Each structure stands twice: as C-alpha cells, then as structure tokens.
C-alpha cells in the first residue's frame, strides 16, 4: 500500500477526554474515530489491526474444533424472559421495540439464542459435544463508557458456547479452550495471565479470566513469578503465617492518642511497624454486629467476607450502630473488653498470629499496646482469610511469593453447568433414552478491546509499538525525495515490489513530505520495521534500517535488503 | 472437515412458511436457522458460503482502491436529523433509546455517518478522491419480511461511499465500481445483469442496479440478448414503431359488443389481433381529466406517466369522474367524439401509429371499428412513451429485440451528487482556497442475499447446486463402509489428506450412515464434486466421481484421483 492510495489521519494532539495512553494513541494514530459516547468507527488503519486479531482468534478456535456461526444482533425478548434475564440485565441491555411494538434487544451476549438453537437442533447424545462460536458485534449500554474501545458500548466479541452430555465432557472442552486462549494471546504477542475468577453474573461453577497486563488495567491481579499461579486479588488466598504466634512479652497498657485515629498515625506515634497494629471494620449481618480484625497494613476483602457463614448479606455498620454496640466513636475501636454475647469477633489469620499488638481502646483518644490473645481478650469467634493479598505474601501454591499487578480482561471462560439449559429446557436423550439437560460452557474474547490492550502494553513517547503479528503493516518504506530523485524512486519501487511479492505488507510513504513528518507518522502508527532510502546512502549502495521497538540504526546493503527483512518475518 | 466433527443439520421437509426454492433449500440444508421474523442465524454450513461471498467482495473492492472501514451499527439521531431523514425513513428504521433516553437507530445505511467522518477528516482537494467501504450488519424493519435472507430484517451489506472534488471524478469512480461489481458477480458464478435504475429514495442523478436473474425475482427486467442493454421494465424505453402510420382503409362503424368490455373480448369477437385494439386509462392530474390510449396488448407504465409534464401528481380517475366527463361507464370508453376542451388525450407511440383500429364508442354495449386518426378524431394532444416494454420490442440501443426476465437486486450503485454533503456541510478547500461541497457516490451489495440468489439460480429437485467459488466445501468424499472396511477407510483418509494438502476444502462423510442418506445430504447441500469410495470399485483400483451439476458418473483410477480433482479446481 502507498500512503497516496491510503488514508492516514494522524493527529498532533489527542482529544482531551482520552485518559489512557492506548485511547490517546488510537485516536492520534487514526485507528479509530469517535461517533458518539462509546461508539467508534474503525478507520482503515485500525481495521487492519482488528482483522488480524480476528484472524488469529478464528484460526485457533477452528483448530480447537469449534464451529463458527453468526447469530443475529437483534434478539426477541421472549428468550430472555424464559431465562429470567430480561429484567435482570438492567439498563445495560439496550431494549428495542420494532414497528409492531414487539420487544427485542441488541444482544449483549448470546447464551439464550444459542441455547434455543441447541434445544431444537440437538436431540441425541451422539451429536455431543459441540462448540459453536461467532465473532460479532455486541452492545452493552455502559453507564460510563470510557477508555476508547476498552469500555465501549458497541464492541466486537468472540463468544463461544459448548454443549455436553456431562460435566466431564464440559471440563475437557474447558481445558481445550483454556489452551486455545493461551495460544491466541501468545500469538498476538501479548503479555497476559490466566487467573482464577469469580464467575459473577453469568453464573456457573468454574471460570478463568485472561488479563493483558498493564499498569492502567481495571483489575488488580496477584501472581507468582516463580509459578503459574495467578488470581484476581479478590480471590487469591492469603495463607496463614507459617510461624506460630509468639508468646506475650509486653504488658497491656493504655496509649494516649489524642489525634491519632488511623493505624498509620498510631504506628508513627509509637515508632512501630504498621504490621503490629490491628484495625477494626464493623459490619452488620442481619441483626448481628461483627468486628472484623485486620492488620493495619491489610485491607478487608469483601468477596471473601461475603462467603463466610452468617455474613452472606453483610453491610458496613453505621456510626449509630457502632456507638450502640461499643459506646465509642470510630477511630478508637478495639476488641478488648467488649460484650462478646452481642458482638461476633472475626480475626484475619494474620491478626490471630500476632502477639503484643496495638489496637483501639474503645474509648476516645486512647489505644492499647502490648495486647495479647488469651491473656487480654478471649480468642476470636472465627479465624479466617478475610483480607486482600499483598505483594510479598506467600503464593498459595507454595512456590514463591506473590506480586501484584494490574490487568485488562481480554478473555473469560466459564463452566456454566445447566443454568441456561434448565431454564430453556435444552435437553438431549442419553444412551438409555433418558431426557437430560445439557451441560454448557461459554468462552468470550474481547476482540476489539485487544487492540487497545496491546497498545497499552507496548508504546513509547513517539507512539504505538505494535507486536508484529497485529501491526497494520509489517514494514514502513520511507524514501526521502521520492518525487525528486529518480534513483530513490526506483530503489523504493523495486524493494516495495519485492517485499510485497514475498507476502510482506508494506506501507510505502510516497507523500511529498519532509522526512521528519514521515518518520513521525510511521513511528506514531507503530510499524515494526522501517527502511529509509535516501540519495546519500543509496550512492554507497546502502539503505537504513531501524526497528520500532528500539535499537541502533543499521545500514543494509541494497542487494541484501530483501533477505534482511524476510529474516525479520522468519520467511 | 469430517462430518463427525462438523454440524450437519439437514431436514427432510422445509417449514411451510418458506415459499421460494432458495428459502426452502437454505432451511432444509441447514445453512440458516430462523430466530424470529426476518432474523436468521447463519449455521456453520451457511456461514462458510457467506464468508466466501464476503471474501470475493472484499478482494475486488480492495483491488478497486476502496479502503475498508467498520462503522458502528448504532447511530445517533442527530446525524439523521441533520440530513432530514430521521422522520423520512419511516418505520423501516429501527429507532432506539439508550439508558439516558437519547435517540439512536440501528443503522439501515450509513450515508450520514460516513459523511460526518468525511467532513471532519477531509480538508483539502489533495486528499480526494476517497472511497470507503464496509461489510456490516444492517437492520431494516420490513413490514413483511419474507423469502428468508432475501428480504430479512437483519442482513449483511457491503456499502461503499466515495468522495470527490467534482462530477467527473465521481463518474470515474462510478465506472470503476461498475466494473468491480461486474467482476464480483462474475467470480461468484452468478447469472446477472446490470440495469439502468430509478435511483428512488436515496436520491441523486445516475444509478444502476445489478440483478441476479431468477424466475422468482421481485423485479421485471428488459434486456437485449444481442447487446449489453438492460433496464428495469419500468424504465426501458419503448421506441416508436419504425413504419409510418398506414393510410385509412376502412370506414368507421359501430360494433355491437353487448357483453364485451375488455380489448381481449372485443378482439375475440371480431376475430382480430389484440394489437389492433385500443384501450383507455382515465387519469386525473389536478382538475384535468386525461385519457391515456394504449394498445390492447400493452400496459400503462406509471413511472413514465409520472414524468410527463402536467402528470407529476396523477391519480386514476374515479368512476364518477369518468361518467362526468364521458357520460359512459368503463368498458366502452373511446377517444372519438369527446369534448377535447375538457379532456387531454395522450396516445402511446404505438397507438399513434395505428390505422383502422378498434376502440370503445363512449356508449354502453358498443365499440367502434375502422377508426383512423385525423379523419375520425383529431390527432392526440401528446404522443409519448407511456407503456411497459414487452418481449419482442426493439432494443432502445438499436441492436436487437428485447426479452423480459425477472431478477433479484444484489447490487446498486448511485451517483449521489451533493445531496448529503450539502445537508451535512461536508466541504473541502479547492486549489484556489474556495470551500466546495464534495460530490458523493454510494455503492451497495446485498452480501447475505447473494447466497439465496445463487441458490435461486442453481438448484434441482435434489437440492442446491452451488457454484464452485461459493460452495461450502469443494469436494464431498463419501466412503461406503468407512467404519467397516479398513481398505475403504485407508483410501478415504489418504485421498482426504492429499486433497486438503492441495488446498481443497473437503467434507469427508465418516458417519455410519447408509450410502443413500449420505448421497442425499451431499446433494442437498450442493457440494460441486463427489467422490465415492467403496470396496468393490476399490478392488478394481478405482473411485467413482460425479459432478453435482449433472453428467455421467465417471470411474477414476485411485492414483489419478488427486490430479483429476485438482484439474476441476484448475490447480
């Protein structure tokens, strides 16, 4: 492709509303153009990238035995009413009335439609398992669309749905999909992690999220650099400290803390580590008042808390409820001397292992120091993992220490079980002629979002640095003086033709621009390899090569250029 | 692909609601599955066909220099209000309110969006011309969806939009698109015609429709087998008869026609040809009563009529209006002896050339015979082309005689001019620094509809006969006894591997079905080439080949089979 035949629409500045680097760069490089809130047109340059992502996804899905279909975007309400999600989806689902005032939606996902197909097309266990997928436009009416295509309203998703006779078959396909996703993201050149995930609203039993790692990611992840372990911070287990609780060494005493209401302030006043302080989070569950004890350097994990018996429906206590149970304002709460018949005390594993700790005194302007379990207060009613893991915690798989990073979710696989097949009566006849509900799995990839995630991982001050597999063009060929020097033009045209014949996608910049403008554009749009052809080096029989990813400029002989570039593509 | 790994969902009977052969066969072959009125899922087999159509369209559009983009399906109302089409589109446009009660639509077409992009991205004449296209899902809320994907509500369209400095540049691209469309439909193996068309609601100056020829087509077309001429019947010109009007030979006389009210009945009574009778169509335009004279074997063309000066807003006269002007009931109307000061007489060219003709006498139960212009009545106020052409009429290009056929519209190209660029203020700066509106063209292809149109053209009692370029698989490999005979299995697996390695798409039927069932399925789904492998012929070193399009079964040596099939694909 020649720039004169193409449509480059690069900008000097990104619109102010763009926050993330990927969003700014996608707008500046002219990959996308905003039509409205959460609505983007994929411009010629961006669509080339998107199509490459799609092609890798399609190829690996086909290799994994999934069959491509294409379901309508517009779906009748009746199916959603059958599954019970017509109301449950809330305003995120874009509801539509047709000319006959019948209800439809712009599909945010396709469990209902594919289950409807399966229940009418699949009769016998002999037809199973089956795995259908599509690459298709979805709409979710996000309350706050942002970050460009990362949280757009209209987006492209690869969604797959598998059907099985039993759980064992579902698990087999789940493993196949896990492997296919790993292949896809590896081929796309992404830094990613598969993490155990809470399956959330879609329901079911087991699920993994695939995250592209990025500082700007919306999710916090815990992973072990020395092993495969990775999990959403919300789900990663904080192991109990390996060492037993030390014996008490100090006497319990009041500490004057006239202005110190946080663990940080108290630790600073006393000149001790934050890990020796204990804070209280007061919760209500039903009528029961709960004190959750955490080290000053830890945070309450609400997902783990909600999974404890009796705390399924917890909420944070109001200040009035705190005063009623402890007769003390927040900031000075502690577990010593409280009425344990009215208050349930739950200690995090790390708090249960402390001796000589510091906590609130349950009276204004005082804390207690040298507090010890058993001696100064009875053991907790329950010791449990109720905190977020932090960097340095031991990995739950016992193979090292955790690191914390951030990620953007780009894939999600679920074992749905029979949630949808039972709701929609999607059954098959087994070998004994019995009617049984199908087991189902579903497997999503945020295709359009991947483009942003890749850029988020790979850019610098000059622009995008595309991984070679998804770059819009593999090579930028920049002749200096294309319209002025016949030698330059001839050399550029010859190398262009040779590279194209070798199956390499080349963008030949035949514009009448200054070299600086051409270089800046090619760098901004992230083409991995650049060859510059100028009169001076050409006179010496050489061209100039530079990699977008960095490294020194290399001089390459004119005759060697084709082989040199082919080697970069391994062809 | 092996049938055991694929999903064949063939049916013995098509649902009753399917009328057209293509609709029945697409359902029976399992290419599509209905989700709701005008909503279809493309099943794995059908999607393979659809993707091949898309690939050819994309390839030719790229070759023609168009740049692919992907615009959102959901479009804000503001753009449609700017162009004035928000109301004008009527209930065919699916309107949507988002969670903030803002108005959107599911795009039925994308003139507004692309013009919005052009007005912000294109500043200078140096950037023009440009031609953007997309292959994308559209929604038009048809009042009566039918014929499967031919008139679905949700469908896939290739829509392209070009931008130009002037009309000459627009015409150049229009010609390029006309040629690209010809290439596309030729490569897809379709019988088609490009016809001059009325540009209808989209507006603009010149347009051509591309029709796939089919008896069931919704449009009647006139074409000349001896030349390129083709036009919608509504638009094809009916030339004036070459011969001058003969001299009068008969005296005018009353004919008793007690029960004869139609030209057919009168001609039969008199034993003359229908082409010697003249009928009257009574119209009103404003307050003016019009008599339109046509030969008994011709029909009034309302499009041509509406283009005559003074008849732009014509309507058919009521019986009361007819009696008021002629004092005669319909069935006996004629042009002789009427009050020409109150009645405008318009004769079709063929009527003006008649002598000694027969027409109504303007009194009940009587006609006139031997009527002659000039002698029995004054010449008509206007002689014009007001009829539909019929088979046998001379071609307007003077190169032969017209035939009439029916077609399904699969493509449409328009010269829009400045209709949208003026409404949306889409301008550029010319070389003199003057602001000018861009000239625009638009170019559509009904991608999903093409699959049905191809089947409509090419099927028999046993099922679909796919043109090779869009067949879901190129070869059906049917081993008889695959699970019983090791020799059959080995031969089938070997040939399968060889064909796949040669880049040919093969469906190997490894099901444990009777040969008749397998043959019926492979014929129904329209695979162009079938190889049968059985123990008996294999013992003789031979395989059986048959073409889906017809022809005798051929025996092919096992060793020659690969080369034999490769030759069918020209590889």
Contacts between the chains, C-beta under 8 A, distances in Angstrom:
chain1	res1	chain2	res2	distance
A	5	B	65	6.3
A	6	B	67	6.8
A	7	B	67	5.4
A	7	B	121	7.7
A	7	B	127	7.9
A	7	B	130	6.2
A	7	B	132	7.8
A	9	B	121	5.3
A	33	B	117	6.0
A	33	B	120	7.9
A	33	B	121	7.3
A	35	B	71	7.1
A	35	B	72	5.4
A	35	B	75	7.1
A	35	B	76	7.0
A	35	B	113	6.3
A	35	B	116	7.3
A	36	B	72	7.8
A	36	B	75	7.9
A	36	B	76	4.6
A	36	B	104	7.9
A	39	B	72	4.4
A	39	B	74	6.1
A	39	B	75	7.9
A	39	B	76	7.6
A	40	B	72	6.8
A	41	B	69	6.1
A	41	B	70	6.8
A	41	B	71	4.7
A	41	B	72	6.5
A	41	B	113	7.1
A	41	B	117	6.2
A	42	B	69	6.0
A	42	B	70	4.1
A	42	B	71	7.9
A	43	B	69	5.8
A	44	B	67	4.2
A	44	B	68	6.3
A	44	B	69	5.8
A	44	B	132	7.5
A	47	B	68	5.5
A	47	B	69	5.9
A	47	B	70	5.4
A	50	B	70	7.2
A	65	B	5	6.3
A	67	B	6	6.8
A	67	B	7	5.5
A	67	B	44	4.2
A	68	B	44	6.3
A	68	B	47	5.5
A	69	B	41	6.1
A	69	B	42	6.0
A	69	B	43	5.8
A	69	B	44	5.8
A	69	B	47	5.9
A	70	B	41	6.8
A	70	B	42	4.1
A	70	B	47	5.4
A	70	B	50	7.3
A	71	B	35	7.1
A	71	B	41	4.6
A	71	B	42	7.9
A	72	B	35	5.4
A	72	B	36	7.7
A	72	B	39	4.3
A	72	B	40	6.8
A	72	B	41	6.5
A	72	B	154	4.9
A	73	B	73	6.7
A	73	B	106	7.9
A	73	B	137	5.8
A	73	B	139	7.7
A	73	B	154	6.4
A	74	B	39	6.1
A	74	B	94	7.7
A	74	B	106	7.1
A	74	B	139	6.2
A	74	B	153	7.4
A	74	B	154	5.4
A	75	B	35	7.1
A	75	B	36	7.9
A	75	B	39	7.9
A	76	B	35	7.0
A	76	B	36	4.6
A	76	B	39	7.6
A	91	B	99	4.1
A	92	B	99	7.8
A	94	B	74	7.7
A	94	B	96	6.2
A	94	B	98	6.6
A	96	B	94	6.2
A	96	B	96	5.2
A	96	B	106	7.3
A	98	B	94	6.6
A	98	B	141	5.4
A	98	B	153	7.9
A	99	B	91	4.1
A	99	B	92	7.8
A	99	B	141	4.8
A	99	B	143	6.9
A	104	B	36	7.8
A	106	B	73	7.9
A	106	B	74	7.1
A	106	B	96	7.3
A	106	B	106	7.0
A	113	B	35	6.2
A	113	B	41	7.1
A	116	B	35	7.3
A	117	B	33	6.0
A	117	B	41	6.2
A	120	B	33	7.9
A	121	B	7	7.8
A	121	B	9	5.3
A	121	B	33	7.3
A	127	B	7	7.9
A	130	B	7	6.2
A	132	B	7	7.8
A	132	B	44	7.5
A	137	B	73	5.8
A	137	B	137	6.4
A	139	B	73	7.7
A	139	B	74	6.2
A	141	B	98	5.4
A	141	B	99	4.8
A	143	B	99	6.9
A	153	B	74	7.3
A	153	B	98	7.9
A	154	B	72	4.9
A	154	B	73	6.4
A	154	B	74	5.5
